[in-house]
Amino acid sequence: MSSAMSFALLIGALCAALIIPGCALPIPAASRSEIRAIERASITTPSGDLSYLRAGDPARPRIIYIHGTPGNAYAWADFLVEPVADAAGPFESIAIDRPGFGHSGRKAVVSFKDQADAIVPLLVEREGQWPILVGHSLGGPIIARLAAEHPDKVRALIIVGGSLDPALENASLLQRTAQTSLVRFFMPLALDNSLQELKAARIQTEELAPTLAAIRCPVIIIHGTKDKLVPYANVAYMQRTLTNAASIHIISLDKKGHFSPWEDQDVIRHAIETLVGGD
């Protein structure tokens, strides 16, 4: 086997084995035609253009879905093909491509604050209600940062497999290897941007920590007890630090892993419906 082929196989093995928080290995249940039919829009932010998918009634309150790392808005496609609804009809559902992913530019934005700032223009009040934010994996601390900085503009948080505890942000050997310049040269852009986010995650979660007490809205935490990518111990950390949340409800998914947006959609939908029905 040639050295070039050996190196190519090494890169392939790293890409396959580098299972990192938010990595969208499962796929939506919606058909390709249903996914292609989802409307796409964009806004201009300090970080560049922010692209997003939207569905549902544009006059109704918003539910905003934030993906992990790597990933893109299509991670939440099933929630847009069939938006959550109540007796008045479907809510407006927004799923964003975070900066550095999908159609939202090529440059990684590792700062949770900058990521949150990019989403602020999407926080609009409808029918007297501000948006519900749903964040998976690294999307969890980003929506927490958003709610901490804009507590009057967030109706509720649903944190799914969220990585908030700085003590649990330890890069694996594979991640450290993949961050070397030689490997990064051959790395797909989304994966390289993801690695940059993960490299900064400990510092970013440390900076997030003192802001968590500013969150005042209800919080629902959904986490698999067998999550090998984002440890379940994050749940206890959130319980300790979200001291001023209006309420904290824990949904522990027994023997489940990290991919709830694809494998436990009924749980997430029920959590949203619970929040809406509690108004």
C-alpha positions as CSV (number, residue, x, y, z in Angstrom):
1,M,0.0,0.0,0.0
2,S,1.4,3.4,-1.0
3,S,2.1,6.1,1.6
4,A,-0.3,8.4,-0.1
5,M,-3.1,5.8,0.1
6,S,-2.2,5.0,3.7
7,F,-2.5,8.7,4.5
8,A,-5.9,9.0,2.7
9,L,-7.1,6.0,4.7
10,L,-6.0,7.7,7.9
11,I,-7.9,10.8,7.0
12,G,-11.0,8.7,6.2
13,A,-10.7,6.9,9.5
14,L,-10.4,10.1,11.4
15,C,-13.4,11.5,9.7
16,A,-15.4,8.4,10.4
17,A,-14.2,7.9,13.9
18,L,-14.3,11.5,15.0
19,I,-17.8,11.3,16.4
20,I,-18.2,14.7,18.0
21,P,-21.0,16.5,19.8
22,G,-23.8,17.3,17.3
23,C,-22.4,15.3,14.5
24,A,-25.5,14.6,12.3
25,L,-24.9,11.0,11.4
26,P,-28.6,10.0,11.5
27,I,-30.8,11.5,8.8
28,P,-34.3,13.0,8.8
29,A,-37.3,10.7,8.2
30,A,-38.7,13.2,5.7
31,S,-38.4,12.5,2.0
32,R,-35.9,14.3,-0.2
33,S,-38.8,16.0,-2.0
34,E,-40.3,17.2,1.3
35,I,-36.9,18.5,2.4
36,R,-36.3,20.3,-0.9
37,A,-39.7,22.0,-0.6
38,I,-38.7,23.7,2.7
39,E,-38.4,27.5,2.2
40,R,-35.0,29.1,2.7
41,A,-34.3,32.7,3.7
42,S,-31.4,34.7,5.2
43,I,-30.6,37.8,7.2
44,T,-27.5,39.9,7.4
45,T,-25.7,39.8,10.8
46,P,-22.3,41.1,12.2
47,S,-20.9,37.6,11.5
48,G,-22.2,37.6,7.8
49,D,-25.3,36.3,6.2
50,L,-27.2,33.9,8.4
51,S,-29.2,31.4,6.4
52,Y,-32.2,29.5,7.7
53,L,-35.1,27.2,6.8
54,R,-38.6,28.2,7.7
55,A,-42.1,26.6,7.7
56,G,-45.5,27.1,9.3
57,D,-47.5,30.2,9.8
58,P,-45.3,33.4,9.6
59,A,-47.9,35.3,11.7
60,R,-47.7,32.9,14.6
61,P,-45.1,32.6,17.4
62,R,-41.7,31.2,16.5
63,I,-39.9,28.0,17.5
64,I,-36.2,28.3,16.6
65,Y,-34.1,25.2,16.3
66,I,-30.2,25.3,16.6
67,H,-28.0,22.4,15.5
68,G,-24.9,21.0,17.0
69,T,-21.4,20.7,15.5
70,P,-20.9,19.9,12.8
71,G,-24.4,20.1,11.2
72,N,-26.8,22.4,9.5
73,A,-30.5,23.4,9.5
74,Y,-31.5,20.2,7.8
75,A,-30.9,18.4,11.0
76,W,-34.3,19.7,12.1
77,A,-36.0,19.0,8.7
78,D,-38.7,16.8,10.2
79,F,-39.8,19.5,12.6
80,L,-40.3,21.9,9.6
81,V,-42.0,19.4,7.3
82,E,-44.4,18.8,10.1
83,P,-44.3,22.0,12.3
84,V,-45.6,21.8,15.9
85,A,-49.1,23.2,16.1
86,D,-51.9,23.9,18.5
87,A,-55.6,24.6,18.1
88,A,-54.8,27.9,16.3
89,G,-52.6,26.1,13.7
90,P,-48.9,25.5,13.1
91,F,-46.3,27.8,14.7
92,E,-43.6,29.3,12.6
93,S,-40.6,27.0,12.7
94,I,-37.1,28.3,12.0
95,A,-34.0,26.2,11.7
96,I,-30.7,28.0,11.2
97,D,-27.4,27.2,9.6
98,R,-25.1,28.4,12.3
99,P,-22.2,30.7,11.2
100,G,-19.6,28.5,9.5
101,F,-22.0,25.8,8.4
102,G,-24.4,25.1,5.6
103,H,-25.2,28.4,3.7
104,S,-24.0,30.7,6.6
105,G,-20.5,31.4,5.4
106,R,-17.3,29.4,5.4
107,K,-15.5,30.9,8.5
108,A,-15.8,29.2,11.9
109,V,-17.2,31.4,14.6
110,V,-16.2,29.9,17.9
111,S,-17.5,32.5,20.3
112,F,-20.9,31.5,21.9
113,K,-21.6,35.2,22.2
114,D,-21.0,35.9,18.6
115,Q,-23.1,32.9,17.6
116,A,-25.9,34.1,19.9
117,D,-25.7,37.7,18.5
118,A,-26.2,36.4,15.0
119,I,-29.6,34.9,16.1
120,V,-30.9,37.9,17.9
121,P,-32.6,39.4,14.9
122,L,-34.8,36.3,14.7
123,L,-36.2,36.9,18.2
124,V,-39.5,38.5,17.3
125,E,-42.7,38.8,19.4
126,R,-45.9,37.3,18.0
127,E,-49.3,37.1,19.7
128,G,-47.6,38.4,22.8
129,Q,-45.1,35.5,22.8
130,W,-41.3,35.5,22.2
131,P,-39.7,32.4,20.6
132,I,-39.1,29.0,22.1
133,L,-35.5,28.0,21.5
134,V,-34.5,24.4,20.9
135,G,-30.8,23.6,20.9
136,H,-29.0,20.3,20.4
137,S,-25.5,19.5,21.6
138,L,-23.4,22.6,21.1
139,G,-26.6,24.4,20.2
140,G,-27.5,24.0,23.9
141,P,-24.9,26.4,25.3
142,I,-25.6,28.8,22.4
143,I,-29.3,29.1,23.2
144,A,-28.4,29.4,26.9
145,R,-26.1,32.3,26.0
146,L,-28.9,33.9,24.0
147,A,-31.4,33.6,26.8
148,A,-28.9,34.9,29.4
149,E,-28.2,38.0,27.3
150,H,-31.8,38.6,26.2
151,P,-34.0,37.2,29.0
152,D,-36.9,39.4,28.0
153,K,-36.9,38.0,24.4
154,V,-36.9,34.2,25.0
155,R,-40.1,32.4,26.0
156,A,-38.4,29.0,27.0
157,L,-35.4,26.8,26.3
158,I,-35.3,23.2,25.4
159,I,-31.7,21.9,25.7
160,V,-31.3,18.5,24.0
161,G,-28.0,16.7,24.8
162,G,-26.5,20.1,25.7
163,S,-22.8,20.5,26.4
164,L,-22.6,23.2,29.1
165,D,-20.2,21.9,31.8
166,P,-16.6,23.2,31.2
167,A,-15.2,20.4,33.3
168,L,-16.5,17.9,30.7
169,E,-15.0,19.7,27.7
170,N,-11.9,17.5,27.2
171,A,-10.6,16.9,23.6
172,S,-10.1,13.3,22.7
173,L,-6.9,12.0,21.2
174,L,-8.6,11.8,17.8
175,Q,-9.7,15.4,18.1
176,R,-6.2,16.5,19.0
177,T,-4.8,14.6,16.1
178,A,-7.3,16.0,13.7
179,Q,-6.4,19.6,14.7
180,T,-2.8,19.2,13.4
181,S,-2.1,21.4,10.3
182,L,-1.4,18.4,8.1
183,V,-4.6,16.6,8.8
184,R,-6.6,19.9,8.7
185,F,-5.4,20.5,5.1
186,F,-7.4,17.4,4.0
187,M,-10.3,18.0,6.3
188,P,-13.8,18.8,4.9
189,L,-14.6,22.5,5.8
190,A,-17.6,21.7,8.0
191,L,-15.5,19.2,10.1
192,D,-12.6,21.6,10.3
193,N,-14.9,24.4,11.5
194,S,-16.4,22.0,14.0
195,L,-13.0,21.1,15.4
196,Q,-12.2,24.8,15.9
197,E,-15.5,25.1,17.8
198,L,-14.6,22.1,20.0
199,K,-11.1,23.4,20.6
200,A,-12.6,26.6,22.0
201,A,-15.5,24.9,23.8
202,R,-13.9,24.7,27.3
203,I,-13.1,28.5,27.3
204,Q,-16.5,29.3,25.8
205,T,-18.4,27.3,28.4
206,E,-16.2,28.9,31.2
207,E,-17.3,32.3,29.9
208,L,-20.9,31.1,29.7
209,A,-21.0,29.9,33.3
210,P,-21.3,33.3,35.1
211,T,-24.1,34.3,32.8
212,L,-26.4,31.3,33.4
213,A,-28.0,32.9,36.5
214,A,-29.5,35.6,34.2
215,I,-31.8,33.0,32.5
216,R,-35.3,33.5,33.8
217,C,-37.5,31.5,31.4
218,P,-38.7,27.9,31.8
219,V,-36.0,25.3,30.8
220,I,-36.6,21.7,29.7
221,I,-33.5,19.5,29.6
222,I,-33.6,16.3,27.5
223,H,-30.6,14.1,27.7
224,G,-29.8,10.4,27.1
225,T,-28.4,8.6,30.1
226,K,-26.0,6.7,27.8
227,D,-24.8,9.7,25.8
228,K,-21.2,9.0,25.0
229,L,-20.6,12.2,23.2
230,V,-22.0,14.7,25.7
231,P,-22.0,13.1,29.1
232,Y,-25.2,12.9,31.1
233,A,-23.4,14.7,34.0
234,N,-24.1,17.9,32.1
235,V,-27.7,17.7,33.5
236,A,-26.5,18.0,37.1
237,Y,-24.4,21.0,36.1
238,M,-27.4,22.7,34.6
239,Q,-29.5,22.0,37.6
240,R,-26.8,23.7,39.8
241,T,-26.2,26.7,37.6
242,L,-29.7,27.7,36.2
243,T,-30.6,29.2,39.6
244,N,-33.1,31.8,38.4
245,A,-34.9,29.8,35.7
246,A,-38.7,30.0,36.1
247,S,-38.7,26.2,36.2
248,I,-36.4,23.3,35.3
249,H,-37.8,20.1,34.0
250,I,-35.5,17.1,33.4
251,I,-36.4,14.4,30.8
252,S,-33.9,11.6,31.2
253,L,-33.9,9.2,28.2
254,D,-33.0,5.8,29.7
255,K,-30.3,4.0,27.9
256,K,-30.4,6.5,25.0
257,G,-27.5,8.3,23.3
258,H,-26.9,11.6,21.7
259,F,-29.1,11.7,18.6
260,S,-32.5,12.7,20.1
261,P,-33.4,15.1,17.2
262,W,-33.7,12.0,15.0
263,E,-34.4,9.2,17.4
264,D,-36.7,10.8,20.0
265,Q,-38.6,13.4,18.1
266,D,-41.8,12.6,19.9
267,V,-40.2,13.6,23.2
268,I,-39.0,16.9,21.8
269,R,-42.4,17.7,20.3
270,H,-44.2,16.8,23.5
271,A,-41.8,19.1,25.4
272,I,-42.6,22.0,23.1
273,E,-46.4,21.3,23.3
274,T,-46.1,21.2,27.1
275,L,-44.5,24.7,27.1
276,V,-47.1,26.0,24.7
277,G,-50.0,24.5,26.7
278,G,-48.7,25.9,29.9
279,D,-49.3,29.5,28.8
